[in-house]
Amino acid sequence: MAESRLKSLSELNAKFGVPFVQFLATWSGLHGSPWSYYNISQARIAIRYIRSSIKDALQIWGRRLSPLEEIILDIGEADSECGVLSGGVTSISEKLYVASLEKLSNGQSEPMQVLLRAHCIASLTRLQLAVPVNDTEATMNLAMCEKETEASMMKLDDLLASIETTPYFYVWRQKSSLSSSILYHISMKRQLIAELLLHASRQDEARSFLEDAVKASPQNYDVAFAYGSFLLQIAMYTDGCDQGLSKKAQVQLLKSAKLNTAKADPFALLGIWYELQDDNKRSVGCYAKALLVDPTHPVAGRGMMRAKKSANGVSTLLDNALNMGYVQNGWAWKASGDANAFIEGDDERAVICYQQALRARDVGNPKQHRLHMFFSLPKDRLTGMNDCAKTWASLGGCYRRLGKHSASVRAFQAAHEINPHDRSYFCSWAQG
């Protein structure tokens, strides 16, 4: 009886498209970071579920997905595999993005076409940025990505300018919702173009590009933050950088924090700025403000751990981050693992924490986070410190103390492969 009821409920859900609505809510790639609350396994389960319900809807009710819905679903699956989530298969996502772009060239409604094309182009560009530039072909591919990204941003600007005459479509019933989605994609494009220019060692062009954007939209939060984060990055990693540039970074970050107090990013980067100035009190205050807005923020969380030196002084912050169930809280799982392993002496619990940390995006695949360059300070990078490698090494140490020597060897091997410059990982791997 119970099974028949469940089957009937599943059939009704398929008929009315409930799984697809659930997919839109959990994916959220049209107006924010895709799969924000899912890891790779959960995203794959969600994709399989929606595809299964689509088959049921077709067989039982004769309901098909529209071409637009099929494209959105393919893009959602591509997002889950493209490295946004740790452990994805990028070759799958690349094929899906390319296929979606080809379909979007044929007859889709103009506003949705612009947004989805912008999403696909940005994702393909990030995949290309992850490829080492060691030949002419790779350089040409990046140049093409830059050209496509700029063209896509211009179309988004045109769409935003004509929003009053744009008809409502699909998931948007209010112009404010559509505007929010367009602004999100424009912001991502702007940062991506600056990153491409930096990648090509065209720092002056990147700075000029963002300066022009600030002049054109002086009261725009996204523009101010993009410029401020760019200046901070240059100030952090450029030898002999003048203090004037560093001060400009602070000004832009303060401006973006005032323009939108509901965003954690400006406060997190201000924490970095004050930390670089050895102003520990203000630095901790900024990190605390960022974590109040977003308890899992990976930049602020790491900054607070550096300031407090151990998990003892931030137990409440760690509990808040761990209870969020969010996939960017790897820093908190790692800190909890360190506390269990080195303070409490509970290696079994530490193993669970380290495994959770490695599943989180900010540890398992940090380069996919838009602020990954601020996860550590320049001095840490010079010493080759790497959260993922350190987590694997700590996990290996726990396994060794628990007498699980084969698992220990595999963990130390993973740490060495991620950071071959740290000889301690190699020695631990060799010792078994």
C-alpha positions in Angstrom: 0.0 0.0 0.0 2.8 2.4 1.0 4.7 1.5 -2.1 1.8 2.2 -4.4 1.2 5.6 -2.7 4.9 6.5 -3.2 4.6 5.5 -6.8 1.5 7.6 -7.3 3.2 10.6 -5.7 6.2 10.2 -7.9 4.0 10.0 -11.0 2.1 13.2 -9.9 5.4 15.0 -9.3 6.5 14.0 -12.8 3.3 15.2 -14.3 3.4 18.6 -12.8 7.1 19.1 -13.2 8.0 19.3 -9.5 11.4 17.7 -9.8 12.4 20.2 -12.5 11.4 23.1 -10.2 13.4 21.5 -7.4 16.4 21.3 -9.8 16.1 25.0 -10.7 16.1 25.9 -7.0 19.1 23.8 -6.1 21.1 24.5 -9.2 20.5 28.3 -9.1 23.1 28.9 -11.9 21.0 31.6 -13.6 21.4 34.1 -10.7 24.2 32.8 -8.5 27.0 30.3 -8.0 25.8 26.9 -9.3 25.0 24.1 -6.8 25.9 26.3 -3.8 24.6 23.8 -1.2 25.5 20.5 -3.0 28.6 18.4 -3.3 29.3 16.4 -6.5 27.5 13.2 -5.3 24.4 15.1 -4.3 24.3 17.0 -7.6 24.6 13.8 -9.6 21.8 12.2 -7.6 19.6 15.3 -8.3 20.4 15.2 -12.0 19.6 11.4 -12.2 16.4 12.0 -10.4 15.2 14.7 -12.7 16.1 12.7 -15.8 14.2 9.7 -14.4 11.1 11.8 -13.7 11.3 13.2 -17.2 11.1 9.7 -18.6 8.2 8.9 -16.3 6.4 12.1 -17.4 6.9 11.1 -21.1 5.8 7.5 -20.7 2.8 8.1 -18.4 1.6 11.6 -19.3 3.2 12.3 -22.7 4.8 15.5 -21.3 8.1 16.5 -22.8 10.6 19.0 -21.7 10.7 22.1 -23.9 14.0 22.7 -25.8 14.8 25.5 -23.4 14.3 23.2 -20.4 16.5 20.6 -21.9 19.3 23.1 -22.4 19.0 24.4 -18.8 19.2 20.8 -17.5 22.3 20.1 -19.7 24.0 23.2 -18.4 23.1 22.3 -14.8 24.7 18.9 -15.3 27.8 20.5 -17.0 28.1 22.8 -13.9 28.2 19.8 -11.6 31.1 18.2 -13.6 33.1 21.2 -14.6 35.2 21.6 -11.5 32.7 23.9 -9.7 32.2 20.9 -7.5 35.3 18.9 -6.4 35.6 15.6 -8.2 33.8 16.4 -11.5 34.7 15.1 -14.9 35.5 18.2 -17.0 35.5 16.4 -20.3 31.8 15.7 -19.8 31.0 19.3 -19.0 32.9 20.7 -21.9 30.9 18.6 -24.3 27.6 19.7 -22.7 28.6 23.4 -22.8 29.6 23.3 -26.4 26.4 21.4 -27.4 24.3 23.9 -25.4 25.9 26.8 -27.2 25.1 25.2 -30.6 21.4 24.8 -29.6 21.2 28.3 -28.2 22.2 29.6 -31.7 18.9 28.4 -33.0 15.6 30.1 -32.1 15.7 30.5 -28.3 14.0 33.6 -26.8 16.5 36.4 -26.9 16.9 37.3 -23.1 17.3 33.7 -22.1 19.6 33.0 -24.9 21.9 35.9 -23.8 22.0 34.7 -20.2 22.6 31.0 -21.0 25.2 31.8 -23.6 27.0 34.1 -21.1 26.9 31.3 -18.5 28.3 28.7 -20.9 31.1 31.0 -22.3 32.2 31.9 -18.7 32.3 28.3 -17.7 34.3 27.2 -20.8 36.7 30.1 -20.1 37.3 29.0 -16.6 38.0 25.5 -17.8 40.5 26.9 -20.3 42.2 29.0 -17.5 42.8 25.8 -15.6 44.9 24.4 -18.5 48.6 25.2 -18.3 49.6 27.7 -21.0 52.6 25.9 -22.5 52.0 26.0 -26.2 50.7 28.3 -29.0 47.3 26.5 -29.1 46.6 27.1 -25.4 47.4 30.8 -25.8 45.2 31.1 -28.9 42.3 29.4 -27.0 42.6 32.0 -24.2 42.6 34.8 -26.7 39.5 33.5 -28.2 37.9 33.1 -24.7 38.7 36.7 -24.0 37.1 37.8 -27.2 33.9 35.7 -26.6 33.7 36.9 -23.0 33.9 40.6 -24.0 31.2 40.1 -26.7 29.0 38.3 -24.2 29.3 41.1 -21.6 28.4 43.7 -24.2 25.2 41.7 -25.0 24.4 41.5 -21.3 24.9 45.3 -21.0 22.5 45.8 -23.9 19.9 43.5 -22.3 20.1 45.4 -19.0 19.7 48.7 -20.8 16.5 47.5 -22.5 15.0 45.7 -19.5 12.0 48.0 -19.4 10.9 46.8 -22.8 12.0 43.2 -22.3 9.1 40.7 -22.0 8.9 38.5 -18.9 10.1 35.0 -19.5 10.4 31.7 -17.9 11.4 31.8 -14.2 11.2 35.6 -13.9 7.9 37.3 -13.2 9.4 40.6 -12.1 11.9 42.9 -13.8 13.9 43.1 -10.5 14.6 39.3 -10.7 15.7 39.5 -14.3 17.9 42.6 -13.5 19.5 40.8 -10.5 20.4 37.8 -12.8 21.9 40.1 -15.5 23.9 42.1 -12.9 25.3 38.8 -11.5 26.5 37.6 -14.9 28.0 41.0 -15.8 29.9 41.0 -12.5 31.3 37.6 -13.2 32.2 38.6 -16.7 34.0 41.7 -15.5 36.1 39.7 -13.0 36.8 37.0 -15.6 38.0 39.5 -18.2 40.4 41.0 -15.6 41.6 37.5 -14.7 42.2 36.7 -18.4 44.2 39.9 -18.8 46.3 39.1 -15.8 46.8 35.6 -17.0 48.2 37.0 -20.2 50.5 39.3 -18.2 48.5 42.4 -19.3 48.2 43.9 -15.8 47.9 47.5 -17.0 45.0 46.6 -19.4 43.2 44.8 -16.6 43.5 47.8 -14.3 42.4 50.2 -17.0 39.4 48.0 -17.8 38.2 48.0 -14.2 38.9 51.7 -13.7 36.7 52.5 -16.7 34.0 50.3 -15.2 34.2 52.2 -11.9 34.0 55.6 -13.7 30.9 54.4 -15.7 29.1 53.0 -12.6 30.5 54.7 -9.5 27.6 53.5 -7.2 27.7 49.9 -8.4 28.7 47.4 -5.7 29.9 44.7 -8.1 32.1 47.1 -10.0 33.7 48.6 -6.8 34.3 45.2 -5.3 35.9 43.8 -8.6 38.2 46.8 -8.7 39.1 46.6 -5.0 39.8 42.8 -5.1 42.0 43.3 -8.2 44.0 46.1 -6.5 44.4 44.0 -3.4 45.6 41.0 -5.4 48.2 43.2 -7.2 49.3 44.7 -3.9 49.7 41.3 -2.3 51.6 39.5 -5.0 53.6 42.2 -6.8 57.1 42.8 -5.4 57.8 46.5 -4.5 54.2 47.5 -4.9 53.7 51.1 -3.8 51.6 51.9 -0.8 49.4 54.1 -2.9 48.0 51.2 -4.8 47.4 49.3 -1.6 45.5 52.3 -0.1 43.3 52.4 -3.3 42.4 48.8 -2.7 41.3 49.6 0.9 39.2 52.6 -0.4 37.4 50.5 -3.0 36.7 47.7 -0.6 35.4 50.1 2.0 33.2 51.6 -0.7 31.8 48.2 -1.8 31.1 47.3 1.9 29.1 50.5 2.3 27.2 50.0 -1.0 26.0 46.5 0.1 26.3 45.6 3.8 24.7 42.2 3.1 27.7 41.0 1.3 30.5 39.2 3.2 33.2 39.4 0.5 34.3 43.1 1.1 34.7 42.6 4.8 36.7 39.4 4.3 39.1 41.2 1.9 39.3 44.1 4.3 40.4 41.6 6.9 43.2 40.5 4.6 44.2 44.2 4.0 44.4 44.9 7.7 46.3 41.7 8.3 48.9 42.7 5.8 49.2 46.0 7.7 49.8 44.0 11.0 46.6 45.6 12.4 45.3 42.5 14.1 42.4 44.1 15.9 40.8 45.6 12.8 41.6 42.4 10.8 39.8 40.2 13.3 36.9 42.7 13.4 36.5 42.5 9.6 36.7 38.7 9.5 34.1 38.5 12.3 31.7 40.8 10.4 32.1 38.6 7.2 31.5 35.4 9.2 28.4 37.1 10.8 27.0 37.6 7.3 28.2 34.2 5.9 29.4 31.7 8.6 31.1 29.6 6.0 33.1 32.3 4.1 36.4 30.6 3.1 38.5 33.7 3.1 37.3 35.1 6.4 37.3 31.7 8.1 40.9 31.0 7.1 41.8 34.6 8.2 40.2 34.1 11.6 42.0 30.8 12.1 45.4 32.5 11.3 44.5 35.2 13.8 43.4 32.8 16.6 46.1 30.2 15.8 43.9 27.3 16.9 40.3 26.1 17.0 40.1 26.7 20.8 39.4 30.5 20.4 36.8 30.1 17.6 34.8 27.1 18.7 31.5 29.0 18.2 32.5 30.2 14.7 33.4 26.6 13.7 30.2 25.2 15.0 28.2 27.8 13.0 30.1 26.9 9.8 29.9 23.2 10.3 26.1 23.3 11.0 25.4 25.2 7.7 25.8 22.1 5.6 27.4 24.2 2.9 30.1 22.9 0.6 32.5 25.9 1.1 33.2 25.1 4.8 36.2 22.8 4.2 38.4 25.2 6.3 36.2 24.6 9.3 36.3 20.8 8.9 40.1 21.0 8.6 40.4 23.2 11.7 38.1 20.8 13.6 40.2 17.8 12.4 43.4 19.5 13.6 41.7 20.1 17.0 40.7 16.5 17.3 44.0 15.1 16.1 46.5 17.3 17.9 44.6 18.6 21.0 42.0 16.0 21.8 44.0 13.0 20.6 40.9 11.6 18.8 42.2 10.3 15.5 39.0 8.5 14.5 37.0 11.7 14.7 39.8 13.6 13.1 39.7 11.3 10.1 36.0 12.0 9.6 36.7 15.8 9.7 39.5 15.6 7.2 37.5 13.5 4.8 34.7 16.1 5.0 37.2 18.9 4.4 38.5 17.2 1.2 35.0 16.8 -0.1 34.4 20.6 0.3 35.1 22.8 -2.7 37.4 25.3 -0.9 39.8 22.5 0.0 39.3 19.8 -2.6 39.1 22.2 -5.6 40.0 25.8 -4.4 40.8 27.3 -7.7 37.1 27.2 -8.7 36.3 29.8 -6.0 36.3 33.3 -7.3 38.4 34.5 -4.3 40.8 31.5 -4.1 43.9 33.8 -4.5 43.0 35.2 -1.0 42.9 31.8 0.7 46.5 32.2 1.9 49.0 35.1 2.4 52.0 35.5 0.1 54.4 34.2 2.8 52.4 31.0 2.9 52.6 30.5 -0.8 56.3 31.0 -0.8 56.7 28.1 1.6 54.4 26.0 -0.6 51.6 25.7 2.0 48.5 24.1 0.4 45.3 23.3 2.3 44.5 20.3 0.2 48.0 18.8 0.6 48.1 19.6 4.3 44.8 17.9 4.8 45.9 14.8 3.0 49.1 14.7 5.1 47.2 15.2 8.4 44.8 12.4 7.3 47.8 10.2 6.6 49.2 10.9 10.0 45.8 9.9 11.6 45.7 6.6 9.6 49.3 5.8 10.6 48.5 6.3 14.3 45.4 4.1 13.9 47.5 1.3 12.3 45.9 1.7 8.9 49.1 1.7 7.0 47.9 1.2 3.4 45.4 4.1 3.8 48.2 6.2 5.3 50.5 5.5 2.3 47.7 6.6 -0.1 47.1 9.8 1.8 50.7 10.8 1.9 51.0 10.0 -1.8 48.1 12.3 -2.6 49.7 15.0 -0.5 53.1 14.6 -2.3 51.4 14.7 -5.7 49.6 17.9 -4.9 52.7 19.6 -3.4 55.9 17.7 -4.6 58.1 20.6 -3.3 57.4 19.6 0.4 59.9 16.9 1.1 58.2 15.9 4.4 55.2 14.5 2.4 57.6 12.4 0.3 59.4 11.1 3.4 56.2 10.2 5.1 55.0 8.5 1.9 58.2 6.5 1.7 58.1 5.5 5.3 54.6 4.0 4.9 
